[in-house]
Amino acid sequence: MAAWSKQALAWLLGLALSGPVLAGHQLSADMPSRWLTEPDATWVADPSLGPEQAWLALSAADNTTTPPGLTGKAVWLLFDIENTDEGLQRYYLSNENVILAELDLYLLSPDGDILETLPLGRNQPNYARLAADERFNAPILLEGQQHYHLMARLKSDTPIALAVRITPDIRWESLQRKHFAIDWSMFAVLATLLAFNLVLLFGRLDSTQGWLVSFHALLILYVGSLQGFGYQFLPASMVSWFSNHILALNFIIQLLLYRFALAFLSQGDPAPPKTIRFRYGIPFIQLIGVAASLTWPDRVVLPFYILAQLLVVVPVFWFAWRQERAGYHPARLLIAALFVQVVGGSVGTLAYSGLWPVSDLALNAFFISALLELLLMAFAVAARLRFLEERQHILLLTDTATGLPGRPYIDQELSEHWQKLCNDASEPVVLLVQLNGFRTLLQLLGPGLVQRLSVQAMQYWNQGLNQLPGVERLPGYRHASLAVFSHDSFLVLVDQQRQPDLKARLAALSHLDLEVDGQSFELESQVACFHVGSQPEALDEILRRLNVALVSGHQQGIPFQSYSLEQDTVFQRRIGLAQALPQALQAGELSCHVQPVIDLNTGEVTGGEILLRWKSPVFGDVSPAEFIPLAEQMNRVSALTRYVLAEVDRWQSDPQSPSWPLSVNLSVLDLIAEVDGRDLISCLDDIGLSPSRLKVEITETMVMEQTDRCLDTLERLRALGCLLSIDDFGTGYSSLAYLSRIKPDEIKIDRAFVRALSMSQTDQHIVTAIVQLARTLGALIVAEGVEDEHTLSLCRELGCHRAQGYLIARPMPLHQLHGWLQQAASIKLPQWQ
């Protein structure tokens, strides 16, 4: 401990325990103001006995009797004093214990004759008409080199303590100025603090602030009655009444403190019980104490007051301690205020009871503790408001369903502290976890049950992550290890150095067996991982890369996928294509190609399949397998289809064009969606394309996704004269019932089976089965992907009607089809030579 702190502690202890006392009861004009202490004799007697009987008893007694702190009798104290100066000297006796109802001092000669009577209690004559600085003091004149006796009589229903100060005449005026300054300083400090609390109360109407203001106002009256500064600004009769009922004020103060504490702690967790015993029982006991103290003397009620104080302090301390442990940090200021009240109140009570040595610090213990308590309570209220604002801010950042940090938390708080969090971890790894299958569950079960399932899954993951070493807790949340990114995904930060077996531990958590509303669900999780470097990237960039890894993991069927630059290259290309596709159509980068279809019996061209091509100045030739699924995801495939239909109509409007139909591939969106309020049938009318010269190709799987709506549109197209073709048959899933309902005009065998005909007997059997099925349905069979003559011969032998592939012609721009048809008329394939 530093030397200055030791000196300060020693000074405070010395001031509290002793103070300047009158050693040997010798007086001199140049001595400082001193306390009258250590009586030479003590006598407790009936209040009706006078000073003569007291003198006789005290002169025969010794100083072994300790004056009692609580008694209904009068207490007589005898002091032998001596004026050591030459000549006549004036001294002032001042009573610092202003709550004493009766304090009479008798100056006696050495023989016991009464020389002067000095009433210094509230029972003195003309008490109310005296000035405030004249009520509790009186002068005495002492001859030089003479011995005197000073006899004191104390009588009060409140705790009794003699606190009389003897001051030489030459120091009296400075002592009065000091008293005046101290009294008004006490009042000014407490009044200023009260005004501040009133401003806060009017600025924010809050029950906690209201109880604090009430407590504060009553505490000013209480301290003013004890310390004496109340006589400076209140009527003497009012202060006298408060002094006579000081214990009643204590009960009311305890009541207000308890109500303040309940309101203050109501926002913490766990909140105080709202039972009748706590909310009304303890305050009712304080009211009983008020009534008792107004009925019986304080010395009778004091034991009940101590018990009532414990009934307030102990529960409040217990509630506050639990809340502070749970994270409600303003509660620690309330605990400190309670500690100050208990310590200061104990010191003050002991001092005013005569059980603690008289000193300025001891007598001012009530004021000092009251001031510290009020300051701590004011700081506690301010801290509570700040805590509530922070909690409100946290609530705005919290996912309302799960109670965990939500997307606003990621965007605001986590982004702000991201650099520090990553730097604090030795080997930071960021995880983005997605619960698989939620989109399907949402369509099947509805949002209510899926949300409850999501909440349970998130809480399961959070509990599991909380138990894993190395998983970082999120700032602002004590028990949150994940931040909710969406209804089915969340973010986690891990220090992999503390969790080297991260992949295995996450795999154990990835399989969830949950039960919601009596239904059992098994969920799997997809985890994307990103290793943060020595210079942490911005959180937005990390989230983008995690999303890349998540998509890549889904596509490859890998449950735990770490980010790599190769994944990002593919993903950036998809983003670029998605951004360029809307402008590609307007810029003329898209064009229609056609691949002819021939009859295997005659070799004549019977039609052609329209294929869309994209030649981008940035990305080069983009495969339809790449941009068509992208257009479907962006809900722009219908615009591409309408462009294709318009190009088909333009080509068929040429008089040189043959009458056979061209095939156009349709997606589900083409069959069920509308563009500008117009469906596919209406668009055909707008374009002017003849339905009889159009063949629409659909996949077998596509019909199964939106069965009724797709079938309805297909039936309307058939009614208009369109031909229906099932494309890529054998690679998807279908129902014979739906095929029977569609009644396709054509079934196209997927190229995967056609290319393997010459090498696989199994594929030949499959093609044979498809041919038999098509004949049963009355449909023609088209073999796709014919690239050599042997395959062409096998297709004809197996019963296929038509063929399409590189052997016949590669896809060509639609405007070149006329020229190719003229050349093809003079070209004979080997099979027909």
SULCOR-V842562 format. One record per residue. N is the residue number from 1. RES is the residue in one letter. D_FIRST is the distance of its C-alpha to the first C-alpha in Angstrom with 2 decimals. Layout:
# SULCOR-V842562
<<N | RES | D_FIRST> <N | RES | D_FIRST>>
This chain:
# SULCOR-V842562
<<1 | M | 0.00> <2 | A | 3.80> <3 | A | 6.55> <4 | W | 8.50> <5 | S | 6.70> <6 | K | 6.83> <7 | Q | 10.29> <8 | A | 11.29> <9 | L | 10.70> <10 | A | 12.60> <11 | W | 15.21> <12 | L | 15.86> <13 | L | 16.29> <14 | G | 18.51> <15 | L | 20.48> <16 | A | 21.01> <17 | L | 21.99> <18 | S | 24.08> <19 | G | 24.96> <20 | P | 27.55> <21 | V | 30.28> <22 | L | 33.64> <23 | A | 33.27> <24 | G | 36.69> <25 | H | 38.25> <26 | Q | 39.25> <27 | L | 39.92> <28 | S | 40.25> <29 | A | 40.96> <30 | D | 38.00> <31 | M | 35.38> <32 | P | 32.98> <33 | S | 33.56> <34 | R | 32.63> <35 | W | 32.80> <36 | L | 35.70> <37 | T | 34.32> <38 | E | 35.09> <39 | P | 38.86> <40 | D | 41.25> <41 | A | 43.30> <42 | T | 43.40> <43 | W | 46.48> <44 | V | 47.03> <45 | A | 50.59> <46 | D | 53.01> <47 | P | 52.50> <48 | S | 56.15> <49 | L | 55.69> <50 | G | 55.49> <51 | P | 53.63> <52 | E | 56.33> <53 | Q | 55.82> <54 | A | 52.05> <55 | W | 52.33> <56 | L | 54.44> <57 | A | 52.06> <58 | L | 48.88> <59 | S | 50.47> <60 | A | 51.27> <61 | A | 47.88> <62 | D | 44.60> <63 | N | 40.99> <64 | T | 40.30> <65 | T | 41.04> <66 | T | 38.13> <67 | P | 39.24> <68 | P | 39.50> <69 | G | 37.71> <70 | L | 40.72> <71 | T | 44.25> <72 | G | 47.51> <73 | K | 48.46> <74 | A | 47.76> <75 | V | 44.94> <76 | W | 45.71> <77 | L | 43.15> <78 | L | 44.17> <79 | F | 42.27> <80 | D | 43.63> <81 | I | 42.92> <82 | E | 44.03> <83 | N | 44.54> <84 | T | 43.81> <85 | D | 45.13> <86 | E | 48.70> <87 | G | 50.96> <88 | L | 50.67> <89 | Q | 47.26> <90 | R | 46.40> <91 | Y | 43.30> <92 | Y | 42.40> <93 | L | 41.38> <94 | S | 39.67> <95 | N | 39.11> <96 | E | 35.90> <97 | N | 36.80> <98 | V | 39.50> <99 | I | 40.38> <100 | L | 41.94> <101 | A | 45.65> <102 | E | 46.74> <103 | L | 45.03> <104 | D | 47.48> <105 | L | 46.61> <106 | Y | 49.32> <107 | L | 49.35> <108 | L | 51.36> <109 | S | 53.00> <110 | P | 52.42> <111 | D | 55.49> <112 | G | 54.24> <113 | D | 56.36> <114 | I | 54.93> <115 | L | 54.50> <116 | E | 52.88> <117 | T | 51.90> <118 | L | 49.03> <119 | P | 48.75> <120 | L | 45.27> <121 | G | 45.24> <122 | R | 46.93> <123 | N | 50.13> <124 | Q | 50.76> <125 | P | 54.15> <126 | N | 54.51> <127 | Y | 51.00> <128 | A | 51.79> <129 | R | 53.53> <130 | L | 50.76> <131 | A | 48.49> <132 | A | 44.99> <133 | D | 43.49> <134 | E | 46.09> <135 | R | 45.85> <136 | F | 43.08> <137 | N | 43.37> <138 | A | 46.05> <139 | P | 46.57> <140 | I | 47.67> <141 | L | 49.40> <142 | L | 48.73> <143 | E | 50.82> <144 | G | 49.19> <145 | Q | 48.57> <146 | Q | 49.49> <147 | H | 48.08> <148 | Y | 48.08> <149 | H | 47.30> <150 | L | 45.53> <151 | M | 46.32> <152 | A | 44.68> <153 | R | 46.27> <154 | L | 44.24> <155 | K | 46.00> <156 | S | 44.71> <157 | D | 44.95> <158 | T | 41.33> <159 | P | 38.46> <160 | I | 38.83> <161 | A | 36.22> <162 | L | 37.02> <163 | A | 34.97> <164 | V | 37.02> <165 | R | 35.76> <166 | I | 37.77> <167 | T | 37.91> <168 | P | 40.09> <169 | D | 42.81> <170 | I | 41.50> <171 | R | 38.20> <172 | W | 39.84> <173 | E | 40.68> <174 | S | 37.16> <175 | L | 35.88> <176 | Q | 38.53> <177 | R | 37.59> <178 | K | 33.96> <179 | H | 35.16> <180 | F | 37.44> <181 | A | 34.79> <182 | I | 32.33> <183 | D | 35.14> <184 | W | 36.37> <185 | S | 32.95> <186 | M | 32.31> <187 | F | 35.72> <188 | A | 35.45> <189 | V | 32.19> <190 | L | 33.54> <191 | A | 36.99> <192 | T | 35.74> <193 | L | 33.79> <194 | L | 36.94> <195 | A | 39.09> <196 | F | 36.90> <197 | N | 37.25> <198 | L | 40.98> <199 | V | 41.35> <200 | L | 39.73> <201 | L | 42.05> <202 | F | 45.15> <203 | G | 44.08> <204 | R | 43.65> <205 | L | 45.43> <206 | D | 43.12> <207 | S | 43.01> <208 | T | 39.21> <209 | Q | 39.05> <210 | G | 41.87> <211 | W | 40.16> <212 | L | 36.98> <213 | V | 39.11> <214 | S | 40.85> <215 | F | 37.62> <216 | H | 36.26> <217 | A | 39.47> <218 | L | 39.62> <219 | L | 35.98> <220 | I | 36.85> <221 | L | 39.66> <222 | Y | 37.50> <223 | V | 34.69> <224 | G | 37.38> <225 | S | 39.16> <226 | L | 36.08> <227 | Q | 34.55> <228 | G | 37.91> <229 | F | 37.85> <230 | G | 40.47> <231 | Y | 42.95> <232 | Q | 42.61> <233 | F | 44.21> <234 | L | 45.80> <235 | P | 48.86> <236 | A | 48.13> <237 | S | 50.18> <238 | M | 48.14> <239 | V | 44.81> <240 | S | 46.37> <241 | W | 47.53> <242 | F | 44.10> <243 | S | 42.62> <244 | N | 45.28> <245 | H | 44.51> <246 | I | 40.76> <247 | L | 40.53> <248 | A | 43.10> <249 | L | 40.84> <250 | N | 38.01> <251 | F | 40.37> <252 | I | 41.40> <253 | I | 37.83> <254 | Q | 37.11> <255 | L | 40.30> <256 | L | 39.37> <257 | L | 35.89> <258 | Y | 37.55> <259 | R | 40.13> <260 | F | 37.53> <261 | A | 35.59> <262 | L | 38.86> <263 | A | 39.78> <264 | F | 36.33> <265 | L | 36.25> <266 | S | 39.93> <267 | Q | 39.21> <268 | G | 36.81> <269 | D | 37.84> <270 | P | 38.68> <271 | A | 39.84> <272 | P | 39.94> <273 | P | 43.23> <274 | K | 46.10> <275 | T | 47.61> <276 | I | 49.04> <277 | R | 46.59> <278 | F | 43.53> <279 | R | 45.12> <280 | Y | 47.20> <281 | G | 46.50> <282 | I | 43.01> <283 | P | 44.03> <284 | F | 47.15> <285 | I | 45.14> <286 | Q | 43.26> <287 | L | 46.67> <288 | I | 47.89> <289 | G | 44.92> <290 | V | 45.90> <291 | A | 49.45> <292 | A | 48.39> <293 | S | 46.19> <294 | L | 49.14> <295 | T | 51.39> <296 | W | 49.49> <297 | P | 47.00> <298 | D | 43.31> <299 | R | 42.76> <300 | V | 45.14> <301 | V | 43.69> <302 | L | 39.98> <303 | P | 39.87> <304 | F | 41.61> <305 | Y | 39.12> <306 | I | 36.17> <307 | L | 38.12> <308 | A | 39.03> <309 | Q | 35.42> <310 | L | 34.50> <311 | L | 37.48> <312 | V | 35.97> <313 | V | 32.26> <314 | V | 32.65> <315 | P | 35.17> <316 | V | 33.47> <317 | F | 30.11> <318 | W | 32.04> <319 | F | 33.97> <320 | A | 30.98> <321 | W | 28.96> <322 | R | 32.01> <323 | Q | 32.60> <324 | E | 29.06> <325 | R | 29.42> <326 | A | 32.80> <327 | G | 31.48> <328 | Y | 31.88> <329 | H | 28.43> <330 | P | 29.14> <331 | A | 29.15> <332 | R | 25.35> <333 | L | 25.44> <334 | L | 27.99> <335 | I | 25.85> <336 | A | 23.01> <337 | A | 25.73> <338 | L | 27.00> <339 | F | 23.63> <340 | V | 23.26> <341 | Q | 26.86> <342 | V | 26.53> <343 | V | 23.46> <344 | G | 24.82> <345 | G | 28.31> <346 | S | 27.42> <347 | V | 25.68> <348 | G | 28.60> <349 | T | 31.21> <350 | L | 29.90> <351 | A | 29.73> <352 | Y | 33.24> <353 | S | 34.47> <354 | G | 33.45> <355 | L | 31.15> <356 | W | 27.90> <357 | P | 27.51> <358 | V | 28.88> <359 | S | 26.62> <360 | D | 26.74> <361 | L | 23.83> <362 | A | 25.51> <363 | L | 28.90> <364 | N | 27.65> <365 | A | 25.83> <366 | F | 28.86> <367 | F | 28.82> <368 | I | 25.12> <369 | S | 25.27> <370 | A | 28.63> <371 | L | 27.43> <372 | L | 24.44> <373 | E | 26.81> <374 | L | 29.47> <375 | L | 27.23> <376 | L | 26.00> <377 | M | 29.64> <378 | A | 30.87> <379 | F | 28.42> <380 | A | 29.50> <381 | V | 33.12> <382 | A | 32.54> <383 | A | 30.77> <384 | R | 33.71> <385 | L | 36.21> <386 | R | 34.54> <387 | F | 34.47> <388 | L | 38.15> <389 | E | 39.07> <390 | E | 37.42> <391 | R | 39.13> <392 | Q | 42.39> <393 | H | 41.97> <394 | I | 41.38> <395 | L | 44.44> <396 | L | 46.50> <397 | L | 45.43> <398 | T | 46.03> <399 | D | 49.31> <400 | T | 50.64> <401 | A | 52.56> <402 | T | 49.93> <403 | G | 46.68> <404 | L | 45.48> <405 | P | 44.73> <406 | G | 48.08> <407 | R | 49.85> <408 | P | 48.25> <409 | Y | 44.83> <410 | I | 46.08> <411 | D | 47.56> <412 | Q | 44.61> <413 | E | 41.17> <414 | L | 41.74> <415 | S | 43.41> <416 | E | 40.52> <417 | H | 37.87> <418 | W | 40.27> <419 | Q | 39.09> <420 | K | 35.46> <421 | L | 36.63> <422 | C | 38.85> <423 | N | 36.29> <424 | D | 33.76> <425 | A | 36.45> <426 | S | 37.36> <427 | E | 41.07> <428 | P | 41.80> <429 | V | 45.12> <430 | V | 46.59> <431 | L | 49.12> <432 | L | 51.76> <433 | V | 53.28> <434 | Q | 56.56> <435 | L | 58.24> <436 | N | 61.86> <437 | G | 64.86> <438 | F | 63.37> <439 | R | 65.96> <440 | T | 68.74> <441 | L | 67.11> <442 | L | 66.75> <443 | Q | 70.47> <444 | L | 71.44> <445 | L | 69.07> <446 | G | 68.07> <447 | P | 64.69> <448 | G | 63.53> <449 | L | 63.56> <450 | V | 62.39> <451 | Q | 59.33> <452 | R | 58.41> <453 | L | 58.99> <454 | S | 56.77> <455 | V | 53.94> <456 | Q | 54.21> <457 | A | 54.35> <458 | M | 51.29> <459 | Q | 49.26> <460 | Y | 50.52> <461 | W | 49.39> <462 | N | 45.97> <463 | Q | 45.35> <464 | G | 46.48> <465 | L | 44.36> <466 | N | 41.22> <467 | Q | 41.68> <468 | L | 42.14> <469 | P | 39.25> <470 | G | 38.95> <471 | V | 40.29> <472 | E | 37.97> <473 | R | 37.07> <474 | L | 38.17> <475 | P | 35.67> <476 | G | 35.92> <477 | Y | 37.36> <478 | R | 35.53> <479 | H | 38.64> <480 | A | 40.90> <481 | S | 41.72> <482 | L | 44.87> <483 | A | 46.09> <484 | V | 49.65> <485 | F | 51.81> <486 | S | 55.07> <487 | H | 56.65> <488 | D | 57.16> <489 | S | 54.49> <490 | F | 50.72> <491 | L | 48.12> <492 | V | 45.48> <493 | L | 42.81> <494 | V | 42.11> <495 | D | 40.05> <496 | Q | 42.82> <497 | Q | 40.64> <498 | R | 39.14> <499 | Q | 42.63> <500 | P | 45.18> <501 | D | 47.87> <502 | L | 47.87> <503 | K | 51.65> <504 | A | 52.33> <505 | R | 49.63> <506 | L | 51.01> <507 | A | 54.54> <508 | A | 53.63> <509 | L | 52.55> <510 | S | 55.49> <511 | H | 58.05> <512 | L | 57.67> <513 | D | 59.68> <514 | L | 59.31> <515 | E | 61.21> <516 | V | 61.66> <517 | D | 64.08> <518 | G | 65.60> <519 | Q | 66.34> <520 | S | 64.94> <521 | F | 63.93> <522 | E | 63.10> <523 | L | 61.24> <524 | E | 60.43> <525 | S | 57.78> <526 | Q | 58.05> <527 | V | 54.92> <528 | A | 54.53> <529 | C | 51.80> <530 | F | 50.37> <531 | H | 48.04> <532 | V | 45.72> <533 | G | 45.49> <534 | S | 42.68> <535 | Q | 43.56> <536 | P | 43.80> <537 | E | 46.93> <538 | A | 46.99> <539 | L | 47.10> <540 | D | 50.61> <541 | E | 51.91> <542 | I | 50.38> <543 | L | 51.99> <544 | R | 55.29> <545 | R | 55.13> <546 | L | 54.21> <547 | N | 57.23> <548 | V | 59.35> <549 | A | 58.21> <550 | L | 58.80> <551 | V | 62.35> <552 | S | 63.02> <553 | G | 61.90> <554 | H | 64.17> <555 | Q | 67.11> <556 | Q | 66.71> <557 | G | 65.85> <558 | I | 62.51> <559 | P | 59.83> <560 | F | 56.89> <561 | Q | 57.49> <562 | S | 55.20> <563 | Y | 55.77> <564 | S | 57.80> <565 | L | 59.32> <566 | E | 62.80> <567 | Q | 62.23> <568 | D | 61.07> <569 | T | 64.24> <570 | V | 66.43> <571 | F | 64.40> <572 | Q | 64.44> <573 | R | 68.20> <574 | R | 68.54> <575 | I | 66.54> <576 | G | 68.70> <577 | L | 71.86> <578 | A | 70.74> <579 | Q | 70.17> <580 | A | 73.43> <581 | L | 75.70> <582 | P | 76.24> <583 | Q | 77.39> <584 | A | 79.41> <585 | L | 82.19> <586 | Q | 82.61> <587 | A | 82.45> <588 | G | 85.31> <589 | E | 83.25> <590 | L | 84.53> <591 | S | 88.07> <592 | C | 90.36> <593 | H | 91.80> <594 | V | 94.42> <595 | Q | 95.41> <596 | P | 99.03> <597 | V | 100.11> <598 | I | 103.52> <599 | D | 105.95> <600 | L | 106.28> <601 | N | 109.94> <602 | T | 111.23> <603 | G | 108.56> <604 | E | 108.52> <605 | V | 105.37> <606 | T | 104.66> <607 | G | 101.45> <608 | G | 98.07> <609 | E | 94.39> <610 | I | 92.37> <611 | L | 89.12> <612 | L | 86.52> <613 | R | 85.13> <614 | W | 82.28> <615 | K | 82.33> <616 | S | 79.10> <617 | P | 78.72> <618 | V | 75.04> <619 | F | 75.14> <620 | G | 78.74> <621 | D | 80.86> <622 | V | 78.86> <623 | S | 80.18> <624 | P | 81.16> <625 | A | 79.18> <626 | E | 76.09> <627 | F | 76.69> <628 | I | 78.73> <629 | P | 75.91> <630 | L | 73.60> <631 | A | 76.06> <632 | E | 76.20> <633 | Q | 72.43> <634 | M | 72.51> <635 | N | 75.43> <636 | R | 77.65> <637 | V | 80.19> <638 | S | 82.68> <639 | A | 82.84> <640 | L | 83.65> <641 | T | 86.34> <642 | R | 87.98> <643 | Y | 88.06> <644 | V | 89.78> <645 | L | 92.30> <646 | A | 93.14> <647 | E | 93.76> <648 | V | 95.97> <649 | D | 97.98> <650 | R | 98.41> <651 | W | 99.73> <652 | Q | 102.00> <653 | S | 103.42> <654 | D | 104.97> <655 | P | 108.65> <656 | Q | 108.38> <657 | S | 105.76> <658 | P | 107.09> <659 | S | 107.09> <660 | W | 104.87> <661 | P | 101.41> <662 | L | 98.10> <663 | S | 95.14> <664 | V | 91.82> <665 | N | 88.64> <666 | L | 86.91> <667 | S | 83.43> <668 | V | 82.43> <669 | L | 81.21> <670 | D | 84.68> <671 | L | 86.24> <672 | I | 83.87> <673 | A | 82.15> <674 | E | 83.50> <675 | V | 83.11> <676 | D | 83.46> <677 | G | 84.95> <678 | R | 87.62> <679 | D | 87.93> <680 | L | 89.61> <681 | I | 93.10> <682 | S | 92.81> <683 | C | 91.63> <684 | L | 94.73> <685 | D | 96.84> <686 | D | 94.96> <687 | I | 95.42> <688 | G | 99.04> <689 | L | 98.76> <690 | S | 101.50> <691 | P | 99.97> <692 | S | 102.97> <693 | R | 101.97> <694 | L | 98.37> <695 | K | 96.96> <696 | V | 93.37> <697 | E | 91.37> <698 | I | 88.66> <699 | T | 86.76> <700 | E | 87.21> <701 | T | 83.46> <702 | M | 83.27> <703 | V | 85.69> <704 | M | 83.67> <705 | E | 80.53> <706 | Q | 82.18> <707 | T | 85.36> <708 | D | 87.02> <709 | R | 86.28> <710 | C | 87.18> <711 | L | 90.38> <712 | D | 91.35> <713 | T | 91.07> <714 | L | 92.91> <715 | E | 95.72> <716 | R | 96.07> <717 | L | 96.23> <718 | R | 98.87> <719 | A | 100.85> <720 | L | 100.88> <721 | G | 102.28> <722 | C | 99.21> <723 | L | 99.20> <724 | L | 96.22> <725 | S | 94.86> <726 | I | 92.21> <727 | D | 90.27> <728 | D | 88.47> <729 | F | 90.03> <730 | G | 88.71> <731 | T | 85.13> <732 | G | 83.71> <733 | Y | 84.26> <734 | S | 87.02> <735 | S | 89.12> <736 | L | 92.89> <737 | A | 93.17> <738 | Y | 91.58> <739 | L | 93.73> <740 | S | 96.76> <741 | R | 95.70> <742 | I | 95.06> <743 | K | 98.32> <744 | P | 97.38> <745 | D | 100.13> <746 | E | 98.47> <747 | I | 95.96> <748 | K | 94.34> <749 | I | 93.33> <750 | D | 89.98> <751 | R | 90.21> <752 | A | 88.08> <753 | F | 91.06> <754 | V | 93.69> <755 | R | 92.27> <756 | A | 92.12> <757 | L | 95.71> <758 | S | 97.14> <759 | M | 94.50> <760 | S | 93.76> <761 | Q | 96.31> <762 | T | 93.69> <763 | D | 93.32> <764 | Q | 97.09> <765 | H | 97.15> <766 | I | 94.46> <767 | V | 96.48> <768 | T | 99.60> <769 | A | 97.86> <770 | I | 96.68> <771 | V | 100.21> <772 | Q | 101.65> <773 | L | 99.10> <774 | A | 99.98> <775 | R | 103.68> <776 | T | 103.06> <777 | L | 101.25> <778 | G | 103.94> <779 | A | 101.57> <780 | L | 102.07> <781 | I | 99.92> <782 | V | 98.32> <783 | A | 96.85> <784 | E | 93.90> <785 | G | 92.85> <786 | V | 96.25> <787 | E | 95.83> <788 | D | 98.72> <789 | E | 102.37> <790 | H | 101.93> <791 | T | 99.38> <792 | L | 101.75> <793 | S | 104.59> <794 | L | 102.44> <795 | C | 101.44> <796 | R | 105.09> <797 | E | 106.08> <798 | L | 103.38> <799 | G | 104.72> <800 | C | 102.45> <801 | H | 104.21> <802 | R | 102.27> <803 | A | 99.90> <804 | Q | 97.23> <805 | G | 95.43> <806 | Y | 95.29> <807 | L | 98.70> <808 | I | 100.28> <809 | A | 98.14> <810 | R | 94.59> <811 | P | 93.04> <812 | M | 94.41> <813 | P | 93.86> <814 | L | 95.86> <815 | H | 97.97> <816 | Q | 99.18> <817 | L | 100.52> <818 | H | 103.96> <819 | G | 104.45> <820 | W | 103.32> <821 | L | 105.75> <822 | Q | 108.61> <823 | Q | 107.79> <824 | A | 107.21> <825 | A | 110.74> <826 | S | 112.26> <827 | I | 109.74> <828 | K | 110.69> <829 | L | 108.18> <830 | P | 109.52> <831 | Q | 109.83> <832 | W | 112.35> <833 | Q | 114.35>>
